[in-house]
Amino acid sequence: MAVTSQKTSSPGHTAGSLRRDVGFWGLLFVSLGSIIGSGWLLGALTAASLAGPASILTWVLAAAMLTVLALVHAELGAAYPFAGGTARFPGFAFGPLAGFSAGWMAWLQAVTIAPIEVEATLSYTDHIGWVKDHLTLLHTDGTLTNAGIAVASCFMLAFTAVNIVGVRLLAETNAVTVIWKTAVPLFTVVVLMTLAFHGSNFTAGGGFAPHGAHGVFAALPAGVVFALQGFEQAVQMAGEARNPQRDVSRAVIVATAIGTVVYILLEVAFIGALDPGHLLHGWANPIGEGDFGPYATLAIGAGAGWLAVMLYIDAVVSPAGTGLVYIATSSRLSYALGRQKSLPGGVTKVNRRGAPIASILLAFIMGEIAFLPFPSWQSLVGLVTSATAIMYAFAPVALHALRLRHPEQPRPYRLPAWRLLSPVAFVSANLLIYWSGYQAAWKLGLAMLIGLLLLAATRATTPAAERTALLVRASAWVWPWLGGLVVIGRFGRYGGSNTLPNWWDLLVVVAFGLAVYYGAVRLALSTEEVDKAVVAEGELDAAADPVTASTV
């Protein structure tokens, strides 16, 4: 028994439902706009500082790992086009408790990214022109001053206003910024490689890989994975797509491909444009002065001051565009969790334009909290990277379970060689979590405990007749998996005690990941239980949205 969707002749909308206004280009720009944000402005410098010229391999490795995860999400998003999909796929396969665990982690990373993008913008603008002379936006440790909090709040208010107006304005606004923020990095690559390219830089400062494989791996969570993540945004907004079965998978795949090419070219151009004199003593400070605006500094050094002006403008446009999208994403995730009775029902309220206004306002409040004196952009990136990897990891194991338990569900896009690539995707996510470091792992474990307490409180205040069974047995693998990763991190070399020998630590992560993966698949819900969960979601969406008619 499978749920399929038939589109009606025209998009409609009823009070209390999300609007289905977004086409392929809107979905593409949502994902691509998330991928190209502050990561391109700051990620290349951070990666080169840790890995030297071998940072190019870091981008290639990250792109390969995230591409496999993107293909997994492409299949799931097209087959199960519900808003906040990353919170729903694990729930279909492993029950509400697993669904909440994935959704809670997805929401935590999404709600944090918008303020991080704003902080990246302020990091650039705090050191230029009128702002430098009249305002101090950042303390020396990278945290926001009172003036910085005020300016950052204005950005958040603007993001919130666009989202409240509705998804169509969001898509149209985002489309304009994405075209700009994709063109500027590519133009920067051409200019820097034309005016200032030193081939000798790729073997300077200790050779191509001055810190070996460890440097390549350490650079992954220090800005590289953070930069490339975001492909799943089209999946999160599938509940507002006009033709999700056709468009979601295409948007995810195309956005990932474009983002990969852009970032690898940027790293090559960055390394080639560096002043060779700054590399005589290694890669600890390859740019010299100008750490807060590395590409602008290189442009000025190459005699292209006009490009530096364009880059400072882009330092506002690129992160702002990504922040705009992540306000939308986090609100759709909390909306999905509310629909599942995992969060208070108030987060499911939508306005007359079909925007989940309560969830949008919640995202704004959480963003404001993130502006308090917490660590700077670079420090937060590792934590967000780990949270994102945990969110991504639920998808491949859910795909495998749903292929076995729900084989009749129409799948407009199918992951090729899924029995091989699906476990590879899960292991890739586990490695990203490990490389993000022990500090990030245990903090996210604590955050998950807080989420479970919130779930318990929500269920305690929900009438018994409205509560769904948690189906704990099917999700019994989640906590041993997360706990195991924390333990491995404790004894690993990335923030741990370095007890596990080099390379053996990676073998332990891979073996542990595969054991969890196949154990989880065995624990998945039965075909009847999966059918019941998917049909319930389909009927709920059909009742609220006249655009789709579910047939069972």
C-alpha positions as CSV (number, residue, x, y, z in Angstrom):
1,M,0.0,0.0,0.0
2,A,1.7,3.2,-1.2
3,V,0.9,6.8,-1.1
4,T,1.0,8.7,-4.4
5,S,0.1,12.3,-5.1
6,Q,-1.8,13.7,-8.0
7,K,-1.6,17.4,-8.7
8,T,-4.7,19.3,-9.4
9,S,-4.9,21.7,-12.2
10,S,-3.9,24.8,-10.2
11,P,-2.2,25.5,-7.0
12,G,-4.6,26.2,-4.2
13,H,-4.5,27.1,-0.6
14,T,-6.7,26.8,2.4
15,A,-6.4,28.4,5.8
16,G,-4.0,26.4,7.9
17,S,-2.0,24.9,5.1
18,L,1.4,25.6,3.5
19,R,1.2,27.0,0.0
20,R,2.6,25.0,-2.9
21,D,4.1,27.9,-4.8
22,V,7.7,26.8,-5.5
23,G,8.8,25.4,-8.8
24,F,12.1,23.8,-9.9
25,W,14.1,27.1,-10.1
26,G,12.8,28.2,-6.7
27,L,13.9,24.8,-5.1
28,L,17.3,25.0,-6.9
29,F,17.9,28.5,-5.7
30,V,16.9,27.5,-2.1
31,S,19.5,24.7,-2.0
32,L,22.2,26.6,-3.9
33,G,21.6,29.7,-1.9
34,S,22.2,27.7,1.2
35,I,25.4,26.2,-0.2
36,I,27.0,29.5,-1.2
37,G,27.0,31.6,1.9
38,S,29.7,32.8,4.3
39,G,31.6,29.6,3.7
40,W,33.1,30.9,0.5
41,L,34.2,34.1,2.1
42,L,36.1,32.5,5.0
43,G,36.3,28.7,4.3
44,A,39.3,28.8,1.9
45,L,41.5,30.7,4.4
46,T,40.7,28.3,7.3
47,A,41.2,25.2,5.1
48,A,44.5,26.4,3.8
49,S,45.8,27.3,7.3
50,L,45.2,23.8,8.4
51,A,46.1,21.7,5.3
52,G,48.1,24.0,3.1
53,P,47.7,23.3,-0.7
54,A,46.3,19.9,0.2
55,S,43.2,21.8,1.3
56,I,42.1,21.2,-2.4
57,L,41.9,17.5,-1.4
58,T,39.8,18.5,1.6
59,W,37.2,20.1,-0.7
60,V,37.3,17.1,-3.1
61,L,36.8,14.7,-0.2
62,A,34.0,16.7,1.3
63,A,32.3,17.1,-2.1
64,A,32.5,13.3,-2.6
65,M,31.0,12.5,0.8
66,L,28.3,15.1,0.6
67,T,27.4,14.2,-3.0
68,V,26.5,10.7,-1.9
69,L,24.4,12.0,1.0
70,A,22.8,14.5,-1.4
71,L,21.8,11.6,-3.8
72,V,20.2,9.8,-0.8
73,H,18.2,12.9,0.1
74,A,17.2,13.3,-3.6
75,E,15.5,9.9,-3.6
76,L,13.8,10.4,-0.3
77,G,12.7,14.0,-1.0
78,A,11.0,13.0,-4.3
79,A,9.4,9.8,-2.9
80,Y,8.1,11.5,0.3
81,P,7.5,15.2,-0.5
82,F,6.6,16.5,3.0
83,A,7.7,19.8,4.6
84,G,10.6,19.3,6.9
85,G,11.5,16.0,5.3
86,T,14.7,15.3,7.3
87,A,12.4,15.1,10.4
88,R,10.0,12.7,8.7
89,F,12.0,10.1,6.8
90,P,13.5,8.5,9.9
91,G,10.0,8.6,11.5
92,F,8.5,6.6,8.6
93,A,11.2,3.9,9.0
94,F,11.9,3.8,12.7
95,G,9.0,5.5,14.4
96,P,8.3,8.8,16.1
97,L,11.2,8.7,18.5
98,A,13.8,8.4,15.8
99,G,12.0,11.0,13.7
100,F,12.1,13.4,16.6
101,S,15.8,12.7,17.2
102,A,16.6,13.5,13.5
103,G,14.3,16.5,13.4
104,W,15.5,18.0,16.6
105,M,19.2,17.8,15.4
106,A,18.1,19.2,12.1
107,W,16.3,22.1,13.7
108,L,19.3,22.9,16.0
109,Q,21.7,23.2,13.2
110,A,19.3,25.1,10.9
111,V,18.2,27.6,13.6
112,T,21.9,28.4,14.4
113,I,23.1,29.0,10.8
114,A,21.2,32.2,10.2
115,P,22.9,34.1,13.1
116,I,26.2,32.5,12.1
117,E,25.8,34.0,8.6
118,V,25.0,37.4,10.1
119,E,28.1,37.2,12.2
120,A,30.2,36.4,9.1
121,T,28.8,39.5,7.5
122,L,29.7,41.7,10.5
123,S,33.2,40.1,10.6
124,Y,33.8,41.5,7.1
125,T,32.2,44.9,7.5
126,D,33.7,45.7,10.9
127,H,37.0,46.3,9.2
128,I,36.1,48.6,6.4
129,G,35.3,52.2,5.7
130,W,32.7,54.1,7.7
131,V,31.9,51.1,9.9
132,K,35.5,50.8,11.0
133,D,35.7,54.5,11.8
134,H,32.3,54.9,13.6
135,L,31.2,51.5,14.9
136,T,32.8,48.6,16.7
137,L,30.7,45.5,15.9
138,L,32.9,42.8,17.3
139,H,35.0,42.3,20.4
140,T,38.6,41.1,19.9
141,D,37.5,37.5,20.6
142,G,34.9,37.7,17.8
143,T,31.8,38.0,19.9
144,L,29.3,40.9,19.2
145,T,29.4,44.2,20.9
146,N,26.1,46.0,21.8
147,A,26.2,47.8,18.5
148,G,26.9,44.5,16.7
149,I,23.9,42.9,18.4
150,A,21.7,45.8,17.3
151,V,22.9,45.5,13.6
152,A,22.6,41.7,13.7
153,S,19.1,42.0,15.0
154,C,18.1,44.2,12.1
155,F,19.3,41.5,9.7
156,M,17.3,38.9,11.6
157,L,14.2,41.1,11.5
158,A,14.5,41.5,7.7
159,F,14.9,37.7,7.2
160,T,11.8,37.2,9.4
161,A,9.7,39.7,7.6
162,V,10.4,38.2,4.2
163,N,9.5,34.7,5.5
164,I,6.3,35.9,7.1
165,V,5.1,37.5,3.9
166,G,5.2,34.1,2.3
167,V,7.1,31.4,0.4
168,R,6.6,33.0,-3.0
169,L,8.4,36.2,-2.0
170,L,11.0,34.1,-0.3
171,A,11.7,32.2,-3.5
172,E,11.7,35.4,-5.6
173,T,14.0,37.3,-3.2
174,N,16.3,34.3,-2.9
175,A,16.5,33.9,-6.7
176,V,17.9,37.4,-7.1
177,T,20.6,37.0,-4.4
178,V,21.6,33.5,-5.6
179,I,22.3,34.7,-9.1
180,W,24.5,37.4,-7.6
181,K,26.3,35.3,-5.1
182,T,27.1,32.5,-7.6
183,A,28.4,35.0,-10.2
184,V,30.7,36.9,-7.8
185,P,32.8,33.9,-6.7
186,L,33.2,32.7,-10.3
187,F,34.2,36.2,-11.3
188,T,36.7,36.3,-8.4
189,V,38.2,33.1,-9.6
190,V,38.8,34.4,-13.1
191,V,40.2,37.8,-11.9
192,L,42.6,36.3,-9.4
193,M,43.9,33.5,-11.7
194,T,44.4,36.1,-14.4
195,L,46.1,38.8,-12.4
196,A,48.0,37.0,-9.6
197,F,48.6,33.2,-9.9
198,H,51.8,31.7,-8.5
199,G,52.1,28.0,-9.3
200,S,55.0,27.7,-6.8
201,N,52.5,28.3,-4.0
202,F,51.3,24.7,-4.3
203,T,54.6,23.3,-3.1
204,A,55.6,26.2,-0.7
205,G,55.6,26.3,3.0
206,G,56.4,22.7,3.7
207,G,55.2,21.1,0.4
208,F,51.8,20.2,-1.0
209,A,50.6,18.6,2.3
210,P,52.6,20.2,5.1
211,H,50.4,18.6,7.8
212,G,49.8,15.3,6.0
213,A,46.5,13.5,6.0
214,H,45.6,14.8,9.4
215,G,45.6,18.3,8.1
216,V,43.3,17.3,5.2
217,F,40.8,15.7,7.7
218,A,41.1,18.5,10.3
219,A,40.1,21.1,7.7
220,L,36.8,19.3,6.9
221,P,34.9,20.6,10.0
222,A,36.7,23.9,10.1
223,G,34.6,25.5,7.3
224,V,34.7,23.1,4.3
225,V,31.8,20.9,5.1
226,F,30.0,23.9,6.6
227,A,30.4,25.6,3.2
228,L,29.1,22.7,1.1
229,Q,26.2,21.8,3.3
230,G,22.7,23.0,2.4
231,F,21.6,20.8,-0.5
232,E,18.8,19.4,1.7
233,Q,16.9,22.7,1.7
234,A,14.9,21.7,-1.4
235,V,13.9,18.6,0.6
236,Q,12.8,20.6,3.6
237,M,10.5,22.7,1.4
238,A,9.1,19.9,-0.6
239,G,5.7,20.4,1.0
240,E,5.6,23.8,-0.7
241,A,6.7,22.6,-4.2
242,R,4.3,22.6,-7.1
243,N,5.7,19.3,-8.5
244,P,7.9,17.8,-5.8
245,Q,8.2,14.3,-7.4
246,R,9.8,15.8,-10.4
247,D,11.6,18.9,-9.1
248,V,13.1,18.0,-5.7
249,S,15.6,15.5,-6.8
250,R,16.7,17.6,-9.7
251,A,17.2,20.6,-7.5
252,V,19.3,18.8,-5.0
253,I,21.6,17.2,-7.6
254,V,22.1,20.3,-9.7
255,A,22.7,22.6,-6.6
256,T,25.3,20.1,-5.2
257,A,27.1,19.9,-8.5
258,I,27.3,23.7,-9.0
259,G,28.4,24.3,-5.4
260,T,31.2,21.7,-5.7
261,V,32.7,23.2,-8.8
262,V,32.5,26.8,-7.4
263,Y,34.3,25.9,-4.1
264,I,37.1,23.8,-5.6
265,L,37.8,26.6,-8.1
266,L,37.8,29.1,-5.3
267,E,40.4,27.2,-3.3
268,V,42.7,26.8,-6.3
269,A,42.4,30.5,-7.0
270,F,43.0,31.4,-3.3
271,I,46.2,29.4,-3.0
272,G,47.5,30.6,-6.3
273,A,46.9,34.3,-5.5
274,L,48.7,34.3,-2.2
275,D,51.9,36.3,-1.8
276,P,54.7,33.7,-1.8
277,G,56.5,35.7,0.8
278,H,53.8,35.0,3.3
279,L,54.4,31.2,2.9
280,L,58.2,31.2,3.7
281,H,57.4,30.1,7.3
282,G,54.5,27.9,6.7
283,W,50.7,28.2,6.3
284,A,49.7,29.4,9.8
285,N,49.1,32.9,8.5
286,P,49.0,32.7,4.7
287,I,47.2,35.9,4.0
288,G,49.1,38.2,6.4
289,E,46.9,41.2,7.3
290,G,43.3,40.9,6.3
291,D,42.1,37.7,7.9
292,F,38.6,39.1,8.1
293,G,38.4,39.7,4.3
294,P,40.9,37.3,2.7
295,Y,39.6,37.5,-0.9
296,A,39.3,41.3,-0.7
297,T,42.9,41.5,0.6
298,L,44.1,39.3,-2.3
299,A,42.2,41.5,-4.8
300,I,43.8,44.7,-3.5
301,G,47.2,43.0,-3.6
302,A,46.6,42.1,-7.3
303,G,45.7,45.7,-8.1
304,A,42.0,45.0,-8.4
305,G,40.6,47.4,-5.8
306,W,37.3,47.5,-7.6
307,L,36.9,43.7,-7.1
308,A,37.5,44.3,-3.4
309,V,34.6,46.7,-3.3
310,M,32.4,44.0,-5.0
311,L,33.6,41.4,-2.5
312,Y,32.7,43.6,0.5
313,I,29.2,44.1,-1.0
314,D,29.0,40.3,-1.4
315,A,30.0,39.9,2.2
316,V,26.6,41.2,3.0
317,V,24.6,39.6,0.1
318,S,25.9,36.0,0.3
319,P,25.6,35.4,4.1
320,A,22.3,37.3,4.1
321,G,20.8,35.2,1.4
322,T,21.8,32.0,3.2
323,G,20.4,33.4,6.5
324,L,17.1,34.2,4.8
325,V,16.8,30.6,3.6
326,Y,17.7,29.0,7.0
327,I,15.0,31.0,8.8
328,A,12.6,29.3,6.3
329,T,14.2,25.9,6.8
330,S,14.2,26.0,10.6
331,S,10.6,27.1,10.6
332,R,9.6,24.2,8.4
333,L,11.4,21.7,10.6
334,S,9.7,22.9,13.8
335,Y,6.4,23.0,11.8
336,A,7.0,19.3,10.9
337,L,7.8,18.4,14.5
338,G,4.6,20.1,15.7
339,R,2.6,18.2,13.1
340,Q,4.0,15.0,14.6
341,K,3.0,16.1,18.1
342,S,6.7,16.1,19.1
343,L,6.6,19.9,19.8
344,P,3.8,22.1,21.1
345,G,1.0,22.5,18.6
346,G,1.4,26.2,18.5
347,V,4.4,25.9,16.1
348,T,2.1,24.6,13.4
349,K,0.1,27.8,13.1
350,V,0.3,29.4,9.7
351,N,-0.9,32.9,8.5
352,R,-3.3,33.7,5.7
353,R,-0.4,33.6,3.2
354,G,0.4,30.0,4.2
355,A,3.6,30.8,6.1
356,P,4.2,29.0,9.4
357,I,4.3,32.2,11.4
358,A,4.7,30.7,14.9
359,S,7.7,28.6,13.7
360,I,9.3,31.6,11.9
361,L,9.0,33.7,15.1
362,L,10.5,30.9,17.1
363,A,13.5,30.8,14.7
364,F,13.9,34.6,15.1
365,I,14.0,34.3,18.9
366,M,16.5,31.5,18.8
367,G,18.7,33.5,16.5
368,E,18.7,36.4,18.9
369,I,19.8,34.1,21.7
370,A,22.7,32.9,19.5
371,F,24.0,36.5,19.3
372,L,24.8,36.5,23.0
373,P,28.5,36.2,23.9
374,F,29.1,32.7,22.4
375,P,32.2,31.7,20.4
376,S,33.0,33.3,17.1
377,W,32.1,32.2,13.6
378,Q,34.9,29.6,13.3
379,S,34.3,28.1,16.7
380,L,30.6,27.6,16.0
381,V,31.2,26.1,12.5
382,G,32.6,22.8,13.9
383,L,29.6,22.4,16.2
384,V,27.1,23.1,13.3
385,T,29.0,20.7,11.0
386,S,28.7,17.9,13.5
387,A,25.0,18.5,14.0
388,T,24.5,18.6,10.3
389,A,26.3,15.3,9.9
390,I,24.1,13.7,12.5
391,M,21.0,15.0,10.6
392,Y,22.4,13.6,7.3
393,A,23.2,10.2,8.8
394,F,19.6,9.4,9.5
395,A,18.7,9.6,5.8
396,P,20.7,6.7,4.3
397,V,19.7,4.2,7.0
398,A,16.1,5.3,6.5
399,L,16.4,4.9,2.7
400,H,17.6,1.3,3.1
401,A,14.8,0.4,5.5
402,L,12.2,2.1,3.3
403,R,13.4,0.3,0.2
404,L,12.9,-3.0,2.0
405,R,9.7,-2.2,4.0
406,H,8.0,0.2,1.5
407,P,9.0,-1.0,-1.9
408,E,5.8,0.0,-3.7
409,Q,6.2,3.7,-3.0
410,P,6.8,5.6,-6.3
411,R,10.4,6.8,-6.5
412,P,10.8,9.3,-9.3
413,Y,14.5,9.3,-8.6
414,R,16.3,6.2,-7.5
415,L,19.8,6.1,-5.9
416,P,22.0,4.0,-8.2
417,A,23.8,1.0,-6.5
418,W,21.9,1.9,-3.3
419,R,23.0,-1.2,-1.4
420,L,26.5,0.1,-1.7
421,L,26.1,3.9,-1.7
422,S,23.6,4.0,1.2
423,P,26.0,2.5,3.8
424,V,28.8,4.5,2.3
425,A,26.8,7.7,2.9
426,F,26.1,6.6,6.5
427,V,29.8,5.9,7.2
428,S,30.7,9.3,5.6
429,A,28.4,11.1,8.0
430,N,30.0,9.2,10.9
431,L,33.5,10.2,9.8
432,L,32.4,13.9,9.6
433,I,31.0,13.7,13.1
434,Y,34.3,12.2,14.3
435,W,36.5,14.8,12.5
436,S,34.3,17.6,14.0
437,G,35.9,16.7,17.4
438,Y,35.0,15.3,20.8
439,Q,33.9,18.7,22.2
440,A,31.2,19.0,19.5
441,A,30.1,15.4,20.0
442,W,29.5,15.6,23.7
443,K,27.8,19.0,23.5
444,L,25.4,17.7,20.9
445,G,24.7,14.6,23.0
446,L,23.7,17.0,25.8
447,A,21.5,19.0,23.4
448,M,19.8,15.7,22.4
449,L,19.0,15.0,26.0
450,I,17.4,18.4,26.3
451,G,15.3,17.7,23.2
452,L,14.1,14.4,24.7
453,L,13.0,16.3,27.8
454,L,11.0,18.7,25.6
455,L,9.5,15.8,23.8
456,A,8.4,14.2,27.1
457,A,6.9,17.5,28.3
458,T,5.0,17.9,25.1
459,R,3.6,14.4,25.2
460,A,2.6,14.8,28.9
461,T,0.4,17.8,27.9
462,T,-1.1,16.1,24.9
463,P,-4.3,14.2,25.3
464,A,-3.8,10.5,25.4
465,A,-6.0,10.0,22.4
466,E,-3.8,12.2,20.2
467,R,-0.5,10.6,21.2
468,T,1.1,8.2,18.8
469,A,3.1,5.2,20.0
470,L,6.8,6.0,20.2
471,L,7.7,2.5,18.9
472,V,10.9,2.5,21.0
473,R,12.2,-0.9,19.8
474,A,12.6,0.3,16.2
475,S,14.7,3.3,17.3
476,A,16.7,1.4,19.9
477,W,19.9,1.9,17.8
478,V,19.9,5.7,18.0
479,W,21.3,6.2,21.5
480,P,24.0,3.5,21.3
481,W,25.0,5.0,18.0
482,L,25.3,8.6,19.3
483,G,26.9,7.4,22.6
484,G,29.4,5.3,20.7
485,L,30.5,8.2,18.6
486,V,31.0,10.3,21.8
487,V,33.2,7.5,23.3
488,I,35.2,7.1,20.1
489,G,35.7,10.8,20.0
490,R,36.9,10.8,23.6
491,F,39.8,8.4,22.7
492,G,40.4,9.8,19.2
493,R,42.9,12.5,18.0
494,Y,40.4,15.2,17.2
495,G,39.9,16.8,20.6
496,G,40.2,13.5,22.5
497,S,43.0,11.8,24.3
498,N,44.7,10.5,21.1
499,T,44.6,7.0,22.5
500,L,43.5,5.4,19.3
501,P,46.4,5.0,16.8
502,N,46.4,7.1,13.6
503,W,44.4,5.4,10.9
504,W,43.1,2.8,13.3
505,D,40.8,5.4,14.6
506,L,39.2,5.8,11.2
507,L,38.9,2.0,10.9
508,V,37.1,1.9,14.2
509,V,34.6,4.6,13.1
510,V,33.9,2.8,9.8
511,A,33.4,-0.6,11.5
512,F,31.2,0.9,14.2
513,G,29.2,2.8,11.6
514,L,28.6,-0.3,9.5
515,A,27.5,-2.4,12.5
516,V,25.0,0.3,13.6
517,Y,23.8,0.7,10.0
518,Y,22.9,-2.9,9.4
519,G,21.6,-3.3,13.0
520,A,19.3,-0.4,12.5
521,V,17.9,-1.8,9.2
522,R,17.0,-5.0,11.0
523,L,15.1,-3.0,13.7
524,A,13.1,-1.0,11.2
525,L,9.3,-1.0,11.4
526,S,7.2,-3.6,9.6
527,T,5.7,-2.9,6.2
528,E,2.3,-2.4,7.8
529,E,3.7,0.1,10.3
530,V,5.5,2.1,7.6
531,D,2.4,2.1,5.5
532,K,0.4,3.4,8.4
533,A,2.9,6.2,9.2
534,V,3.1,7.4,5.5
535,V,-0.6,7.2,4.9
536,A,-1.2,9.2,8.1
537,E,1.1,11.9,6.9
538,G,-0.4,11.9,3.4
539,E,-4.0,12.1,4.7
540,L,-3.0,14.9,7.1
541,D,-1.4,16.9,4.2
542,A,-4.3,16.2,1.9
543,A,-6.8,17.4,4.4
544,A,-5.0,20.7,4.9
545,D,-3.9,21.2,1.3
546,P,-6.2,20.9,-1.7
547,V,-3.3,20.9,-4.1
548,T,-2.6,17.2,-3.5
549,A,-5.0,14.3,-3.4
550,S,-3.6,11.2,-1.8
551,T,-4.6,7.8,-3.1
552,V,-3.9,4.7,-1.1
